[in-house]
Amino acid sequence: MEQFRPRLQKAAEQLDLNLTDEQQDKLLAYLDLFARWNSAYNLSAVRDPAEMLERHIIDSLSVVNLCGTSDEDRSPLIDVGSGGGLPGIPLAIIHPERPISLLDSNGKKSRFQFQVASQLKLANINVVNQRVEAYQPDTRYAGVVSRAFASLADMVSGSEHLLAPGGRFYAMKGKIPEDELSALPKGIKVEQLHALRVPGCDAERHLIVLTRAV
């Protein structure tokens, strides 16, 4: 996967991310594992590693500075419906001090996540193989992030019990889902709506940040 390093570096620069050599190494190693496990574990319909880099890794990096993740913020985050670990694993690589849980009900995908966390020595990752409705964490999360997991209403109703007071939902979407926004439950408001600038992607991408209305 070394041939993809220049593309990764260029995309990171365009996203105002200053990746260390170690972070680049881990992102490329993650891409390699994703590509090798994909056929057996059905992690993605995308089969070309170059396209995986664009549509999965770089797409996930586009929200690194928008999900409340920073070197100073060490509050826990959970990636709901994480699948192959997107965007949770890239977030964990960029912010190794922040605890990040990856939740998915699919056993194969959770095993893949565990393999990545073990092989890449991502000590801040916690793999949770449960349905979101059934998961009762000891400590609730400052942020619940989801990448095309469900409708906004379903995301909120299914995972609201995971969110700490003052916490936020971060929903990665394509076009702005006006119908989903109008169907949000009472007491949930849109705090921010970010148009994402994803290098190499012409399609519309957005991050919707939701909070409980005070």
C-alpha positions in Angstrom: 0.0 0.0 0.0 3.1 2.2 0.0 2.1 3.5 -3.5 -0.9 5.3 -1.9 1.2 7.4 0.5 1.6 10.4 -1.8 -2.2 10.5 -2.3 -2.8 10.2 1.4 -0.3 13.0 2.2 -1.9 15.3 -0.4 -5.4 14.7 0.9 -4.3 15.3 4.5 -2.8 18.6 3.5 -6.0 19.6 1.8 -7.9 18.8 4.9 -5.5 20.7 7.1 -4.3 17.6 8.9 -0.6 17.2 9.8 -0.2 13.5 9.8 2.9 12.0 11.4 4.8 9.2 9.6 3.4 6.8 12.2 -0.2 7.9 11.5 0.4 7.5 7.8 1.8 4.1 8.3 -1.2 3.0 10.4 -3.7 4.4 8.0 -2.0 2.5 5.1 -1.8 -0.7 7.2 -5.5 -0.3 7.9 -6.2 0.1 4.2 -4.2 -3.1 3.5 -6.1 -5.1 6.1 -9.4 -3.7 4.9 -8.6 -4.7 1.3 -7.4 -8.2 2.3 -10.3 -9.0 4.6 -13.0 -7.4 2.5 -13.9 -10.4 0.2 -14.4 -12.8 3.1 -15.9 -10.4 5.6 -18.0 -8.2 3.1 -16.8 -5.0 4.7 -17.6 -2.9 1.6 -19.0 -3.2 -1.9 -15.9 -1.3 -3.0 -13.2 -3.8 -4.2 -10.4 -1.5 -5.5 -7.9 -0.4 -2.8 -7.4 3.0 -4.5 -11.2 3.6 -4.4 -11.2 2.4 -0.7 -8.6 5.0 0.1 -10.8 7.7 -1.5 -14.2 6.7 -0.4 -13.5 5.3 3.0 -10.2 6.5 4.5 -10.1 10.1 3.1 -13.9 10.4 3.6 -13.4 9.5 7.3 -10.5 11.9 7.6 -12.8 14.8 6.4 -14.6 14.8 9.8 -11.5 14.5 12.1 -11.5 18.2 13.0 -15.3 18.4 13.3 -16.3 15.5 15.6 -15.1 17.3 18.8 -11.9 15.4 18.5 -8.7 17.2 19.4 -5.5 16.6 21.2 -7.0 18.3 24.2 -10.4 16.5 24.1 -10.1 13.1 25.7 -13.8 12.5 26.3 -15.1 9.1 24.9 -16.6 8.8 21.5 -18.6 5.9 20.0 -18.9 5.0 16.3 -22.4 3.4 16.0 -22.9 0.9 13.1 -19.1 1.0 12.6 -18.9 -1.8 10.0 -15.3 -2.0 8.9 -14.4 0.7 11.4 -15.4 3.8 9.6 -14.9 6.6 10.7 -13.9 5.3 14.1 -10.5 3.7 13.3 -9.2 6.7 11.4 -10.4 8.9 14.2 -8.6 6.6 16.7 -5.4 6.7 14.7 -5.4 10.5 14.5 -6.3 11.0 18.2 -4.7 8.1 20.1 -5.4 9.6 23.5 -9.2 9.7 23.0 -11.2 6.5 23.9 -13.2 5.4 20.9 -15.7 2.5 20.9 -16.7 0.7 17.7 -20.2 -0.7 17.9 -21.6 -3.2 15.4 -23.9 -6.2 15.7 -22.2 -8.1 12.9 -19.7 -10.6 14.5 -17.5 -10.8 11.4 -17.1 -7.0 11.3 -16.4 -6.8 15.0 -13.7 -9.5 14.6 -12.1 -7.4 11.9 -12.2 -4.3 14.0 -10.5 -6.2 16.9 -7.8 -7.6 14.5 -7.1 -4.0 13.3 -6.9 -2.7 16.8 -4.6 -5.5 17.9 -2.3 -5.5 14.9 -2.0 -1.7 14.8 -1.7 -1.4 18.6 -4.6 1.0 18.9 -5.0 0.8 22.6 -7.7 3.5 22.7 -10.2 1.3 20.7 -12.9 -0.7 22.4 -14.8 -3.1 20.2 -18.5 -3.7 21.1 -20.3 -6.5 19.3 -23.9 -5.7 20.3 -27.0 -4.2 18.9 -27.1 -0.5 19.6 -30.4 -0.7 21.5 -29.0 -3.4 23.8 -25.7 -1.8 24.7 -25.6 -0.3 28.2 -22.1 1.3 28.7 -20.8 2.0 32.2 -20.0 5.5 31.1 -21.9 7.4 28.5 -20.3 9.1 25.6 -19.6 12.8 24.7 -20.2 12.0 21.1 -22.1 9.4 19.0 -20.9 9.3 15.4 -22.4 7.4 12.5 -21.5 7.1 8.8 -24.6 6.3 6.8 -25.9 4.0 9.6 -29.6 5.0 9.6 -32.0 7.9 9.3 -31.3 10.8 11.7 -34.5 9.9 13.7 -33.5 6.2 13.9 -29.9 7.2 14.9 -31.2 9.5 17.7 -33.9 7.1 19.0 -31.6 4.1 18.9 -28.5 5.6 20.5 -29.8 8.5 22.7 -29.2 6.4 25.8 -25.5 6.3 24.9 -25.1 10.0 25.0 -23.9 11.9 28.1 -25.5 15.2 29.1 -24.3 17.9 26.8 -23.1 15.3 24.2 -23.6 15.5 20.5 -24.6 13.3 17.6 -22.4 13.5 14.5 -24.1 12.1 11.4 -22.2 11.7 8.2 -24.5 12.1 5.2 -24.4 12.7 1.4 -26.9 15.3 0.3 -28.7 17.3 3.1 -31.6 14.9 4.0 -34.3 17.6 4.4 -37.0 14.9 5.0 -34.9 13.4 7.8 -34.2 16.8 9.4 -38.0 17.6 9.4 -38.6 14.2 11.1 -36.3 14.7 14.0 -37.8 13.9 17.4 -38.9 16.8 19.6 -36.1 18.0 21.8 -33.4 17.4 19.2 -32.0 20.4 17.3 -29.4 20.9 14.6 -26.4 22.6 16.1 -24.2 22.7 13.0 -24.4 21.6 9.4 -21.0 21.2 7.7 -20.5 20.9 4.0 -17.6 18.5 3.8 -14.7 19.1 1.5 -13.5 15.6 0.6 -10.5 15.6 -1.7 -11.1 13.5 -4.8 -14.9 13.2 -4.2 -17.3 15.2 -6.4 -20.4 13.9 -4.6 -22.0 16.1 -1.9 -21.0 15.1 1.6 -22.2 16.7 4.9 -21.7 16.3 8.6 -24.8 17.1 10.7 -24.3 17.9 14.4 -27.3 17.3 16.6 -27.8 18.2 20.3 -30.6 18.0 22.8 -32.5 21.2 23.0 -32.1 22.9 26.4 
